Amino acid sequence: MRSDPLTGARIVLVIPSLQMGGAERQACGLARWLRDSRGAEVEVWGLGKEGPVSALLQGTGIPWRAIALGWPRNPWMRAKGLLRFARALRTARPNV
């Protein structure tokens, strides 16, 4: 029998914020399902400050991270922020 291809896969879900909203609620449910039903190693990253979603994820044991990524007018500052985000993502080494 073939094992689930997601078992042990490292997955990072990136959501707009860690404030509670529709997309954030769905991401929490998806993260729990991927971990509990498929055996994936899931982490949730929110763009901005920590919020109610942080506490919800912490309560379920799913790792989370608040990534400060603004959208300044200065294109160089914007590029610097995007490079910092890309570096953090590369360091996490997710499969998905």
Backbone as CSV, one residue per row, in Angstrom:
resi,resn,N_x,N_y,N_z,CA_x,CA_y,CA_z,C_x,C_y,C_z
1,MET,0.839,-1.184,0.000,0.000,0.000,0.000,0.884,1.247,0.000
2,ARG,0.478,2.227,-0.736,1.249,3.456,-0.889,0.936,4.425,0.245
3,SER,1.970,5.052,0.805,1.756,6.013,1.890,1.314,7.365,1.324
4,ASP,0.764,8.175,2.193,0.282,9.500,1.808,1.475,10.387,1.445
5,PRO,1.474,11.020,0.270,2.610,11.862,-0.131,2.798,13.092,0.749
6,LEU,1.784,13.471,1.524,1.923,14.639,2.395,2.500,14.297,3.763
7,THR,2.596,13.011,4.079,3.149,12.624,5.370,4.588,13.120,5.482
8,GLY,4.848,13.935,6.488,6.182,14.482,6.708,6.518,15.698,5.857
9,ALA,5.630,16.075,4.937,5.891,17.255,4.100,5.859,18.507,4.960
10,ARG,6.773,19.428,4.694,6.825,20.700,5.421,6.038,21.732,4.623
11,ILE,4.968,22.223,5.245,4.061,23.146,4.561,3.981,24.456,5.345
12,VAL,4.150,25.567,4.647,3.986,26.890,5.250,2.775,27.546,4.589
13,LEU,1.776,27.875,5.404,0.615,28.619,4.920,0.842,30.088,5.253
14,VAL,0.784,30.961,4.253,0.975,32.393,4.456,-0.396,33.056,4.328
15,ILE,-0.804,33.774,5.379,-2.102,34.429,5.395,-1.917,35.936,5.562
16,PRO,-2.921,36.725,5.178,-2.777,38.180,5.206,-2.472,38.765,6.577
17,SER,-3.042,38.190,7.631,-2.783,38.709,8.975,-3.108,37.629,9.992
18,LEU,-2.814,37.915,11.243,-3.155,36.996,12.325,-4.369,37.511,13.102
19,GLN,-5.122,38.416,12.475,-6.400,38.870,13.012,-7.457,37.889,12.503
20,MET,-8.521,37.699,13.258,-9.510,36.698,12.872,-10.405,37.213,11.751
21,GLY,-10.427,36.474,10.672,-11.271,36.767,9.521,-11.548,35.457,8.803
22,GLY,-12.206,35.525,7.679,-12.573,34.317,6.946,-11.379,33.519,6.445
23,ALA,-10.442,34.179,5.776,-9.268,33.481,5.244,-8.435,32.892,6.374
24,GLU,-8.324,33.631,7.460,-7.514,33.177,8.595,-8.165,31.970,9.270
25,ARG,-9.479,31.999,9.410,-10.204,30.873,10.014,-10.052,29.623,9.144
26,GLN,-10.159,29.782,7.832,-9.999,28.650,6.917,-8.577,28.104,6.955
27,ALA,-7.590,28.985,7.055,-6.190,28.547,7.118,-5.938,27.728,8.379
28,CYS,-6.547,28.119,9.493,-6.392,27.364,10.742,-6.982,25.965,10.593
29,GLY,-8.165,25.885,9.996,-8.796,24.587,9.767,-7.988,23.722,8.821
30,LEU,-7.464,24.322,7.765,-6.638,23.589,6.808,-5.358,23.094,7.465
31,ALA,-4.734,23.936,8.263,-3.496,23.550,8.948,-3.740,22.351,9.868
32,ARG,-4.825,22.404,10.638,-5.142,21.273,11.531,-5.409,20.008,10.730
33,TRP,-6.161,20.113,9.634,-6.475,18.950,8.809,-5.205,18.358,8.186
34,LEU,-4.344,19.221,7.650,-3.099,18.730,7.055,-2.238,17.999,8.084
35,ARG,-2.190,18.529,9.293,-1.388,17.904,10.336,-2.034,16.611,10.836
36,ASP,-3.321,16.676,11.203,-3.980,15.550,11.847,-4.375,14.434,10.881
37,SER,-4.833,14.775,9.689,-5.327,13.759,8.755,-4.288,13.299,7.737
38,ARG,-3.369,14.184,7.405,-2.402,13.846,6.358,-0.974,13.684,6.868
39,GLY,-0.706,14.042,8.124,0.622,13.847,8.702,1.669,14.845,8.271
40,ALA,1.241,16.006,7.785,2.186,17.032,7.334,2.676,17.856,8.519
41,GLU,3.844,18.443,8.361,4.391,19.386,9.337,3.991,20.776,8.845
42,VAL,3.047,21.406,9.530,2.462,22.660,9.059,2.860,23.816,9.956
43,GLU,3.117,24.946,9.335,3.398,26.195,10.041,2.554,27.279,9.373
44,VAL,2.025,28.215,10.155,1.220,29.306,9.606,1.959,30.615,9.838
45,TRP,2.129,31.390,8.774,2.769,32.692,8.853,1.727,33.752,8.534
46,GLY,1.648,34.754,9.388,0.750,35.879,9.159,1.560,37.127,8.874
47,LEU,1.117,37.912,7.913,1.799,39.157,7.574,1.299,40.243,8.519
48,GLY,2.155,40.722,9.364,1.772,41.743,10.342,2.031,41.275,11.763
49,LYS,1.280,41.865,12.709,1.462,41.564,14.130,0.661,40.336,14.548
50,GLU,1.044,39.787,15.702,0.274,38.658,16.215,-1.118,39.120,16.620
51,GLY,-2.063,38.192,16.628,-3.445,38.513,16.943,-4.185,37.294,17.454
52,PRO,-5.509,37.290,17.398,-6.298,36.179,17.915,-5.973,34.831,17.264
53,VAL,-5.575,34.844,16.007,-5.230,33.601,15.326,-3.987,32.972,15.962
54,SER,-3.065,33.807,16.440,-1.852,33.310,17.101,-2.223,32.440,18.295
55,ALA,-3.151,32.928,19.120,-3.573,32.185,20.306,-4.286,30.895,19.905
56,LEU,-5.111,30.958,18.865,-5.822,29.770,18.400,-4.844,28.707,17.930
57,LEU,-3.859,29.114,17.138,-2.855,28.168,16.645,-2.019,27.608,17.784
58,GLN,-1.639,28.471,18.699,-0.832,28.029,19.833,-1.605,26.985,20.647
59,GLY,-2.908,27.183,20.808,-3.736,26.238,21.547,-3.832,24.879,20.885
60,THR,-3.686,24.833,19.558,-3.749,23.558,18.841,-2.361,22.964,18.602
61,GLY,-1.323,23.696,19.007,0.038,23.184,18.849,0.626,23.373,17.462
62,ILE,0.025,24.222,16.661,0.548,24.482,15.322,1.475,25.690,15.391
63,PRO,2.720,25.533,14.947,3.654,26.666,14.978,3.172,27.808,14.085
64,TRP,3.419,29.033,14.522,3.033,30.212,13.766,4.147,31.238,13.860
65,ARG,4.086,32.190,12.955,5.085,33.264,12.943,4.429,34.528,12.412
66,ALA,4.717,35.640,13.054,4.260,36.943,12.566,5.402,37.550,11.756
67,ILE,5.146,37.825,10.505,6.148,38.394,9.605,5.782,39.851,9.343
68,ALA,6.652,40.760,9.757,6.413,42.189,9.526,6.774,42.511,8.075
69,LEU,5.756,42.632,7.253,5.976,42.940,5.847,5.011,44.045,5.458
70,GLY,5.509,45.268,5.499,4.689,46.399,5.093,4.796,46.610,3.599
71,TRP,4.163,47.646,3.104,4.250,47.985,1.693,4.551,49.481,1.582
72,PRO,5.807,49.855,1.939,6.164,51.278,1.918,6.169,51.841,0.497
73,ARG,6.072,53.150,0.404,6.079,53.820,-0.908,7.431,53.712,-1.596
74,ASN,8.487,53.725,-0.795,9.832,53.653,-1.344,10.071,52.250,-1.929
75,PRO,10.319,52.155,-3.248,10.493,50.835,-3.868,11.696,50.059,-3.324
76,TRP,12.736,50.759,-2.895,13.899,50.070,-2.336,13.562,49.432,-0.997
77,MET,12.785,50.139,-0.188,12.370,49.581,1.105,11.417,48.397,0.888
78,ARG,10.559,48.510,-0.118,9.646,47.425,-0.458,10.439,46.183,-0.886
79,ALA,11.433,46.391,-1.737,12.275,45.283,-2.204,13.037,44.660,-1.043
80,LYS,13.512,45.488,-0.136,14.246,44.987,1.027,13.333,44.091,1.887
81,GLY,12.089,44.519,2.093,11.139,43.722,2.865,10.818,42.399,2.199
82,LEU,10.637,42.426,0.872,10.348,41.198,0.141,11.538,40.240,0.168
83,LEU,12.748,40.777,0.083,13.934,39.928,0.170,14.063,39.300,1.552
84,ARG,13.732,40.056,2.592,13.763,39.529,3.958,12.748,38.387,4.111
85,PHE,11.560,38.572,3.531,10.538,37.531,3.564,11.001,36.286,2.801
86,ALA,11.570,36.491,1.616,12.068,35.365,0.810,13.168,34.608,1.548
87,ARG,14.027,35.339,2.237,15.108,34.704,2.999,14.536,33.855,4.137
88,ALA,13.535,34.382,4.833,12.903,33.635,5.926,12.232,32.371,5.383
89,LEU,11.588,32.487,4.245,10.932,31.332,3.638,11.960,30.298,3.199
90,ARG,13.054,30.748,2.616,14.104,29.825,2.206,14.712,29.114,3.399
91,THR,14.891,29.836,4.505,15.447,29.237,5.726,14.522,28.172,6.287
92,ALA,13.199,28.374,6.174,12.224,27.401,6.670,12.233,26.121,5.842
93,ARG,12.669,26.201,4.612,12.771,25.064,3.692,11.487,24.243,3.570
94,PRO,10.373,24.904,3.250,9.134,24.131,3.099,9.106,23.359,1.775
95,ASN,8.348,22.275,1.758,8.101,21.552,0.495,6.978,22.236,-0.280
96,VAL,6.046,22.829,0.466,4.904,23.509,-0.140,4.711,24.827,0.565
